[in-house]
Amino acid sequence: MSSAAHPTARERDGGLLLFRYSGVPVVLAPSWWLGSLAVVVFYAPLVRTLMPGASALTSILLAAAFAVLLGVSVLAHELGHCVVALRLGLPVRRLRLFLLGGLSEISRTPRRPAHEGVVAAAGPAVSILLAAACGLGLLVMPPGGPVWLLVLECAFANTAVAVFNLLPGLPLDGGRMLRAGVWALTGRRGLGTRAAVLGGWVVAALLVLWALWGLAEGSQDRWLRLGVCLLTAWFVVAGAGGELASEQHREWPAGLRLVDLVRPVLQLPAESPVADALAAAAGRGVVLVRADGVAAGLLDETAARALAEVSPFSPAEQAAQPIRPESVLLASEPGEDIAERVHTTAAWQFVVVDDDGRPSGVLHRDDLRAALENRP
């Protein structure tokens, strides 16, 4: 069954699969439809101001066109991030469009501040180029008419996407660029994250103040402004908090060595009786190997105990945890990358290999968590 034709459950949980770019699924979340409906409701009256005499149907159709153009603008913005990330060797799990914009879910943290900055800047750069192209089109077009209004909408949509994302606070692109700058200057990514999180809190506060100012002045759009600003401020604060928590999970204490955390590795035939495999483990990580030399997986001690109670002579392979690429750690990887991988991977034990690919130990999630929680 081709994964290109049949999206996985992990992809479907984000909404409708639109297409794939270089294997990266582009997904439309259900909340995008709500946002587009709100755009149509609030933008249709403005169409009559820009085009006096337009019928109600024309206003609704042009407002719907604006909602679609806004979505396409966000998609182009996120594809900018995606293309650059892939060119730099950073895997992208998914590109998702939702109520408040879009998100390129990059699976691995950039290892260099320059890479972080370039990926972050790619999205706004695409938006600015599209806005400039639409602006040039407006200069040569006679004002008025549906086509002129659509080009104006496209220019406005891309300008709005670029300006908003360049605000200097996480999780916005401007915040990522700020983090990259502080990281490059100080050599400390964590310090850059904290500076950009603070920027995110400032951005959220300014959004709330602008909404309250509209209420105080009795602006015509005060209630729309209030709703949009509060929702956006919540998104920024929540995103900044998530970035801070993620950074804390990947911090590696000075002096902590991976070799002090890994358990010795023992290789056993996959057909070994599960009771014997448990007895041989004795606190070590057990790699179960089939007769053809292929690893069947890591012995899951919890599952092995349950199996041994009812069928002690069953093959140990029946209690194996599969070894997937994301659960294999390179001993020479930076500690921060190892901490991030363990935090983001749904596995409780990981194979640690040397530079030649030979297993050198097994790392348990709980062992790493205990070491990180007890850091000074």
Buried (B, 14 or more C-beta within 10 A) or exposed (E): EEEEEEBEEEBEEBBBBEEBBEEBBBBBBEEBBEBBEBBBEBBBEBBBEBBEEBEEEBBBBBBBBBBBBBBBBBBBBBBBBBBBBBEBEBEBBBBBBBBBBBBBBBEBBBBEBEBBBBBBBBBBBBBBBBBBEBBEBEEEEEEEEBEBBBBBBBBBBBBBBBBBBBBBBBBBBBBBBBBBBBBBEEEEBBBBBBBBBBBBBBBBBBBBEEBBEBEEEEBEEBEBBBEBBBBBBBBBBEBBBEBBEBBEBBBBEEEBEBEEBBBEBBEBBBBBBBBBBBEBBEEBBBBBBEEEEEBBBBBBBEBBEEBBEEEEEBBBBBBBBEBEEBBBBBBEBEBBBBBBBBBBBEBBBBBBBEEEEEBBBBBBBEBBBEBBEEEE
